[in-house]
């Protein structure tokens, strides 16, 4: 037995040392994984100011479903940092995101999709997007004069957000006789050198033509090759320059790019992860005076709801109200749900959600249909229906009337985000945008995709959900909330 003791001691020592090494190794691996599972601190000096990426667990809690939610920049900063580190940037590549049209839902998503493509392409410049307006006499005529970015959104907010998240991207104005193109470095000299007006220098591209084939797919299908778009696009640029004997793209010889019309549902947003999908839309913030008017509408409808249910003493519903989007205006497509489909579905859902004898806020661009729905709701549910015109008075009402049809729709958009339950219609991009943004409230940065054809307990959309393309279900995959 005595001879075995040294061996026993040696075995015990080896076990203790092995255990200690295992603990050290585990701690090292755990710390490494913890650091790499969240955005790393950005220490690169590619801009005058360096920004650190805020880890998810230290991001202040915010309600991303609010139109006033602050922009959470680290998911976009992480993406832009990856572009810088992969040496994908092209000095002198400038994107123009002005080939938009339609209502706020369409215009908003076109601009966001264009910016996303610009980042992937390696753009180092972006013109502040202009907004195409529709005819005042024919709502279906979507291609009238341009208005500045501030027609709908806050330019200061957009500039600050891009500067914080993607400081390598320079922003250029879009006003002036040439649409602002002469404000982009190198454009005037290049135009003189090539004897072309600046607008003729713009190259129009269709992103789905880069990165791979899509044989057998409907033309409305989302882009299945976004991962390869940037590399394929840059290879195309180099090949074009070589074939035509052109100078390489630089700030002395800039390349201007405009996307084709209709790419607004191209990008499958969940490919970038839930954090960016949930926050990227925050680049576009509704301009302040529209927000203020919407705040006043929300205050008025909540006061009405409280008075209706609690006698004004605050003991009733605490201002709960139903939000309704009725999409039956003259520019609505014929295959969309009819007034009867929408109204019956809305009133059934309102009763299901205990809004009988309650108050509803109705967003509609048709005064005739507003009155019709109000009467149907009163008879069927005893529901009091109000629009923005009923809830504003004096100077505030005059301010509302001074807005265009689509600017007034932004007032509706903000009010509907604040409703206690929302009913809308698919495939209206406006309704879908409201529902998807409201969907962010529960899980914020970690929001999972909306389940098409279902309710998320905050919103419900009437519509057909049988054909991915013909029923426009692809919009749910390509819309930034």
N, C-alpha and C positions, 0 to 999 in steps of 0.2 A: 504493500500500500504506500510505503514511504517513497518508493521510486516513481509512483504515478503522480505525486503532487506537483513537481515542476511542470509536467506535461499539462496538468489541469490548469495551473496558473497561466501557462502560455496560451492555452485555448481560450480561457476567460479574457485575457488581454486582447487577443485577436477579435473576439466577439465585441468587446467594448469599443475598440478602435473602429471596427467595421460599422458598428451602429452609429458612432459619432460622424464618420464620413458620410454615411447615408443621410443623416439629418442635415449636414451641411449641403450635400448635393441637392436634397429636396428643397431646402430653403432657397438655394440659388435658382433652381429651375422655376419654382413658384413665383419668385420675384420677377424673373425674366418674363414669364408668361403674363403676369399682371401688368407689366409695363407695355408689352407688345399687344395686349388685347384692347388698348385704348389709344386714342390719338397721341402721338409722341410730341414732345416740345419742339417747336420749329426754331432751329438755330441758324437757318440759312440767311445769308445777307443779300438775297436777290432783290430786296426792297429796302427803302430807307428805314422802315419800321419793321421790327420783328414781332410776330404775334405768337403766343403760346396756344396750343390746342387744349381746350378745357376738357377734362375727362368727363364721361357721362355721369358718374356718380357725384360730381361736384357742380354740375349744371344747375343753377337755381330753378326751382319748380315754377313753371309758367303754364298758362292755358294756351296751347298752340291753336285752339279753335277760335280764338278771339282775333278780330281784325286789327286790334291794337297790340297783339303779342310782339314782344321784342324779337329781333332776328338773332337766332342762335347760330353762330358762324362756324363753330369748329368742324361740323361735318363737311361743309363746303371747303373750308380751309385745308382739311385733310386731303380732299380730292385735288385741289389746286397744288398743294405741296407735292403730291405724287407726280403731277405733270412736270413740275420744275425738276424734281430729282431724277426723273426718267429722261431728261433732256429732250422733251417733246415740244418745247416752245419754238415758235417760228417768229422771229422779229419781223414786224411789218405785215403780219397777217391780221386783217381787221374784218370782223363780221358785222353785217348790217341786219338787224332783226325787225325790219319794217314791213315785211310782206304779209302782214296780218289783216284780218277783217272779221266782222261779226260783232257779237255782243261781248260783254266783259269776260265771260267764261272762255270763249274762243281766243280773244286777244291775249288774255293773261297767259293761257297755256302755250300759245304760239311763241310769245316772247321767252318764256321760261325754257321751252324746248330748244329754241334757237341758241340761247345762252349756254345750255348744256352741250349742244353740239360744238359751239365755239370753244369751250373749255377742252373738250376731247380732241379737237383739231389742233390744239396748241396755239390758239389765237393769243396775240399780245395786245390787241386793240379791239374795242367794241364801241360802236356808235350808240349813243343814247337812243333807244328805239322811238321812232315816230309811230303814231297810232292812226290807222286808216278809219275814217268815219263813214257812216251810212247816209243815205239820202233822207232828208227830212220829210219828203212826200211819199216815198216808196221804201218801206222798211226792209224789203227784200233786196234792195240795191245796196250792196255792201262796199262798193268801191268808189268812194268820193274822195274829197280832199283829205290831206294829212293834217293832224293836229299834233302838238308836242306831247312828249311823254307825260307831262303834268296834266294833260287832259283827263287822265284817270288816276295816275299814281304819283307818289312823292319822289321827285328826282333826287332830293337831298338824301333820303333814306336809301335809295338804290345806289347812289355814289358811295355812301359810307359803308354799305354792306359789301360791295365789290372791293373797295379799298381794304377792308378788314380781312376778308376771306381770300381774295385773289389779287394781291397788290401788284402782280406782274402784268395785269391787264389794265391798259390805259383806256380811259373813257373820253369820247369826243362828242361835241355837240352835233345836233342834227338840224339846226336851223340855217337859214341863208338861201340864196338863189340856187345853189347846187345841192340843196338838201344837206348841207354841212360837210360835204365830201372834201371841199378845199381846206377844211380845218385839220384834216388828217395829214401828218407829216409826210412829205414826199409826193403827195397826190398832184399838186399843182405842177411841180417839175416834171413828173412822169407824163401828165396830160399834155404838156407842151412838147415833150420829147417824142411822144407817139402821135401827136396831132389829133387827139381825141378828147371830147368833153369827158369830165370825170365820170358821169353816169355810164358812159359806154365802156369804161374800164372795169365795171363790176361784173364778176363771174357768178352766174346763177348755177347752183348745184342742187341735186336731189340726193339727200344722204343715203337713201336705200340702195343707190347704185354703187356704193363703196363697201368693200369688205366681204362680199360673198353673194351667191345667188339665192333666190327665193322662189324657185320653180314650184308652180302649183298653188301659190298663196294668193289670196284676194289682195288687191292693191291697197285695201284699207288696213291690212294686217300690220301690227307694230314691226319696227325694225328688229330683225333677229340677229343682226351683226353689229350692234353698237360697240361691242368689245373690240372689234377690228376696224371700226370706222376711222379713228385717228391715224393709225398707221397707214391704212389704205389711202386716205385723203392726202397725207404728206407725200407718199410715194407718187400719187397722181400729179401733185404739184411739181415735184422734181422731174417727172417724166415729161410733163407738158413743157416745162422750161427747156429741157434738152431737145425735144423734138422741134420746137419752134425757134430755137436759138435765142431764148429770152434770158434776161439777167435773173439771177436767183432772187427770191423774195427777201427784202430787207426794208428798213425804214427809209432808205433812199429810193427803193423800188417796191412800194407796198403792193400787196394783193388784197383786193376788196372782194368779199364773198357775200352773196345774198342767197338764202335758201328759197327753194321753190314754194309756191303757195300750197297749203294743205298738209304740211308736215307736223301739224300741231299735236297729233296723237302718236307720233313715231316712237318716242322713247319709253320703253318699259321701265317705269320709275323704280320698281322694287329691285332692279338689278344693282342699284347703287346702295342698297341696304336701307333699313327702315329709318335710320337717323337722317340721312339726306332726303329721303322721300318725304319725311315729315316736316323738314325745315326749309327746303329749297324754295318753296313758294313764298317764304317770308321775304325774298328779295323784292317782291312787288307789294308795296303797302298803299292802300287806298289813300288818296290825298286828304289832307286834314279837314278842309271845310266840308267835304262829303261825310267824313267820319263824325264831325260835330253835329251835322244835321241828322244823321242816323241815330246818334246818341239821344237827341231830343225826341225822335220818334219812339225809340225804345222806352224812354221815360214816360211818355204820354200813354202808350199802350199798357204799360205795367200799372200805371195809376188807374186806368180804366178797368183793368182786370181786377185790381184790388177792390175798387169801389163796387164793381158788379157783384163780387162774391162775398165781400166782407162789410158792406155798408160804409166803407171809407175809414173804418177804425183799425184796419190792418189785421183783423182777425180772420180774414178769409183766405184766399189762395196765395197771398203774398205776391200778387202780380203775375201769376203763371199765364202764359198765352201760347196759342198754337200758331206756328208759322206755316203759310201756305204759298206755294208757287203755282199759279195757273198759267200754263203755256198754250194759249190758243190764238195768239196774235196773227196778223196777216202773213208774217214770214215763216210761220210754223210749217213744217213739211206735212204733206197730206197723209203719210203713213204713220204719223205719230198718234198717240192716244187722243181721242176726241174729247170735247168738253164733257160729254156724258161719262166717258171712261174715267176721266180725271176727277170730276166732282163726286161721282158715286164712290170711288175709291177713297177719296179724301174724307168724306163725311163718315164713311164706315170706320176708317182708321181713327178719326177724331172721337167717335163714340167709344171705340175700343180703348182709347187712351184717357177716357173720363173727362172729355171736354164738353159734354152736353151742358147747355146753358152757360157756356164759358165765352171767352173772347179769342178771336182769331185775327191775325194780321195777314192780309192778302197782298202778295206781290203779283201784279199783272200789268201789262202794257196796254190793256184794253178797258176803257171805262165801261163799255157795254157789258162785257163779260164779268167785270167786277160787280156790277149791280145784279147781274143774273145769279152769280154764285152767292152773293150776300142774301138774296131772297131765298134761294134753295136751302142755305145753311140755317136760316131763321126758321123756316117751316119744318125742316127735318129734325134739327137738333136744338132749336132755340139758341143758336150760336150767333153772337154779335160779331160781325165782320167789319174790319176797318182797314183802310189803305193809308198810305203816307199822306195823301191829300186831305184825309179826314182828321189827321192827328197833328198837323202843323197849321199855324195861323200867322197872320200879320207878315212881318218881314221874313220870317222863316219860310212861310208858304211861297212868298214871292221869290225867295232864293231858290227854292225847289223848282219852281216853274221856269227859272232862267237856265236850268240845266237841260242838256240834250236828253233824248230818250235813253241812251246808254249810260249817261251819267246818273240819271234817276234810278236806273237799274242797280247801280252800285250802292245807292242808299238802301234799296231792298236787300241786296246781298248782305250788307252789314247787319241790318235788323234781323234777318232770318237766322244769322249765326247766333243771335242772342235769344232766340225763341226757346221755349221749354220743350217743344217737340216740333219736328218739321216734317211736312209732307210735300213731295215734289214729284216730278215726272221724268222718267228715262225714255228717250235719250237726250233730254235737254242738257246741254253742257252747263248751263247756269244751275239747274237743280242738282246735278251730280257734283258740281264744285262745292255747293253749299253742304251737301250731305257728307262729302269726303273731308271737308275742313272741320265740320262738327265732330266727325269720327275721331279726330285727334285728341279730343278732350280727356278721354279716359286714360290712355296709355302714352300720350305725348310722343316723346322721341322713339318709343318702342312700339308704336302703333302697327298692328298687323293690317293687311289689306282688308278693305271693305268686302263683305261677302255679298256678291251680286245676287239680287233677287230677294234679299232678306233685310230685316231691320236690325239696327245695332242698338236699339232701345233709346236712341235719340232722334232718329230719322227713318223715314220710309218712303220709297219711290214706287209709284205705280208704273207699269210698263210690261213689255214682252221681253222674255229672257231665254228664248229658244235658239236663236241663231247668233253666233258670235259676231258675224259681220253685218247681216241685215238688220239686226236689232241693236247695233252699235255698242255691243258689250265691250269692244276693244277700247272704248273711251275710259273705262274704269282702270285699265292697265296703264294708260298713258297720260292720266291727268294728275298734275301736281296739286295737292291740297293746300 
